Amino acid sequence: MLISDFDYDLPEELIAQAPLADRAASRMLVVDRAAGTWSDRLFTDLPDYLERGDALVLNNTKVLSARLFGRRSGVYATTSKSDITGLVEILLLKRVSEEPNRWEALARPGRKMRVGEGLQFPGGLEATIVDRGERGLRVIEFAPVPDFNAVLSRVGHMPLPPYIKRSDEVADQERYQTVFASRAGAAAAPTAGLHFTPDVLERVVSQDAKPVEITLHVGRGTFQLVEVEEIERHEMHSEWYEISAETASALNEAGRRIAVGTTAVRTLEHGIREAGGRFEAATGETSIFIYPGFEFRAVDALLTNFHLPRSTLIMLVAALAGRELTLAAYEHAVRERYRFYSYGDCMLIV
């Protein structure tokens, strides 16, 4: 299967650059797999599609202020990025170890930063490059500071995706998190969850459906580019996940499992395979890659945003809904001026 099989044309003006004033005000394209049809609805209609005994699976990962601006060596002397000699940008992907405090990160300009080089950031953060990978990937070790997480929250930036053509703002600290985010560790938001409000979650419960939580810390595996022509040759990077004993029990008892986001799908499908057909409490790393031809064992329906062409995310959607139906639904969404990507509208596949 070729990467070009997952291409589509998207006018740039349909890429959402900011969230709506109301989280729950997004449109929702409902795709019926059995009928091969779709309908235009609102996200607030989601509870109408839930049934008694359904499990609505939410990813409770919390986005770190993972984007750091600093300089190579020397002293960090100014807050103006354009005035910094030797400016560097670091995106923390995942913590490798706590003692010492090492992180896998993407570095810009990656070609110039070598093993052993020192980095300085605001707030007194200092780091050293201790390992080097391809395409800007580095392992960096931070010097000890009191309460590293608090310093990172204060001086780091929200890691908005590169297709959002603006700097992060104070509002993004709240709006680029789900209302149920509780487990810090992600380098990007599980964006399908951004639509939910406490009121919508209460309406889910009123339908006798049960919200349950898993954790997958979104990292390089989710947003990395596919750089091979034949998608079967693509290798996913691993991401950390956890399924609690309480969640495993609820999933085993559920009538249907509705995943909120592709990260929830990957966690569920990995988990059920690791446990041999029934869910068990589990924690670890997953690099599962889902594309057409995949046999779903855990997921019955999916709420997801609209994804980039040629991405592993649209491939996962096409695996569930079918490639032709997925691309036809995307073409409809473009014609109807849906908002795309992280801060955009959503799609419910039933």
C-alpha positions, -999 to 999 in steps of 0.1 A, spaced: 0 0 0 14 34 -10 16 66 10 0 84 -19 -32 63 -13 -38 85 18 -34 119 1 -61 146 -2 -63 183 -10 -69 207 18 -71 245 14 -48 261 40 -75 284 53 -94 253 67 -65 246 91 -78 258 125 -54 283 140 -71 288 173 -98 270 194 -134 280 194 -147 301 223 -167 271 234 -149 237 235 -181 218 227 -192 240 198 -174 220 171 -191 203 142 -191 166 140 -192 145 109 -208 111 117 -197 83 94 -217 51 93 -195 23 82 -222 -2 75 -243 21 53 -213 39 37 -228 73 45 -222 103 66 -242 131 82 -234 166 95 -240 170 132 -227 189 162 -203 175 188 -229 181 214 -249 154 197 -223 128 207 -243 114 237 -272 106 214 -250 80 197 -241 62 230 -259 33 244 -264 18 278 -233 -1 288 -209 16 264 -174 25 276 -162 59 263 -124 56 265 -106 89 272 -68 95 272 -60 114 304 -24 124 294 -15 159 301 7 180 278 40 193 291 52 228 284 77 209 264 90 235 240 121 253 252 140 282 236 176 287 246 211 290 234 242 269 229 267 276 256 272 312 270 246 329 291 209 333 283 208 371 280 175 381 264 139 369 260 138 380 224 143 349 203 155 368 173 183 385 193 198 353 207 231 343 191 232 305 188 195 301 194 182 266 198 148 252 201 142 219 220 110 198 220 110 173 248 94 141 237 97 118 266 117 113 298 144 86 295 154 86 331 148 106 363 182 101 379 199 116 359 172 138 344 174 127 308 150 133 279 146 123 243 141 155 224 140 170 189 165 198 185 167 227 160 191 234 144 198 197 149 227 194 125 248 218 146 242 204 181 267 177 190 273 153 219 289 171 248 276 205 239 260 226 266 226 243 264 212 271 285 175 281 290 155 306 310 149 299 347 184 286 353 179 254 333 211 239 319 215 208 299 241 188 280 236 167 248 246 131 257 235 112 226 226 120 190 202 104 166 190 111 131 168 140 119 174 162 150 168 136 176 189 141 207 191 128 243 197 157 267 205 157 304 194 185 326 215 197 355 198 192 389 174 220 399 148 222 427 114 211 413 123 206 376 86 202 366 77 235 382 105 253 363 95 236 331 59 247 335 70 283 341 96 288 313 85 262 287 60 268 259 30 247 248 41 226 219 16 237 193 19 218 160 39 235 132 7 240 111 -5 265 137 12 296 124 14 316 156 32 316 189 16 299 218 -5 322 241 -16 321 277 -50 307 266 -32 276 251 -21 266 285 -57 256 292 -72 250 257 -44 227 245 -53 204 274 -84 182 278 -106 189 308 -98 154 321 -59 157 317 -42 144 348 -11 124 339 17 148 328 40 135 301 27 143 265 45 163 238 12 169 220 -25 169 230 -49 139 223 -69 164 203 -102 144 200 -106 150 237 -103 187 235 -140 190 226 -153 177 259 -167 198 287 -179 187 321 -215 191 309 -210 168 279 -194 142 302 -224 144 325 -247 138 296 -226 107 286 -232 93 321 -269 102 319 -271 78 288 -258 50 312 -225 50 293 -193 50 313 -163 73 307 -131 53 315 -95 65 313 -63 52 298 -30 69 295 -8 72 264 18 99 265 16 113 230 51 116 215 71 110 184 52 78 175 20 97 170 31 127 149 63 114 131 62 117 93 59 86 71 91 88 49 88 55 29 67 50 -2 53 16 9 36 22 43 42 -14 54 79 -5 58 71 24 82 83 19 118 65 36 147 84 50 176 73 37 210 51 56 234 44 50 271 9 37 280 -10 25 311 -43 6 315 -54 5 352 -71 -25 368 -103 -5 372 -103 5 335 -95 -31 324 -125 -44 343 -148 -17 328 -135 -25 293 -142 -62 297 -177 -56 309 -186 -29 283 -211 -35 256 -192 -13 231 -159 5 234 -159 40 218 -123 53 216 -118 91 219 -88 96 197 -63 75 178 -41 73 209 -69 55 227 -73 32 198 -37 23 198 -36 17 235 -67 -5 235 -56 -26 205 -21 -31 219 -35 -39 253 -60 -65 242 -33 -83 222 -8 -83 250 -34 -98 274 -46 -125 250 -81 -113 242 -92 -98 275 -80 -66 291 -56 -67 321 -39 -39 341 -8 -31 321 19 -5 316 47 -3 291 56 9 256 37 5 224 47 10 188 16 -5 173 10 7 137 -26 5 125 -34 8 88 -59 -8 64 -60 -46 67 -57 -44 105 -80 -66 125 -97 -46 152 -103 -66 184 -110 -38 210 -126 -8 193 -162 -5 181 -164 32 173 -140 62 172 -143 99 178 -114 117 161 -103 150 146 -94 154 109 -58 145 102 -30 154 79 -27 137 46 -2 109 44 0 106 82 -3 74 103 -34 90 119 -54 91 87 -42 56 80 -56 44 113 -89 61 105 -89 44 71 -82 10 87 -115 14 107 -138 31 82 -122 19 49 -99 40 28 -125 50 1 -152 60 26 -126 79 47 -114 99 17 -149 106 5 -159 118 39 -128 141 40 -137 155 6 -172 163 20 -157 179 50 -135 201 28 -166 211 7 -186 219 38 -157 240 52 -151 219 83 -122 231 105 -92 207 103 -65 194 126 -58 199 163 -81 228 171 -106 218 144 -139 199 142 -143 161 147 -156 129 131 -175 101 148 -171 67 131 -198 42 141 
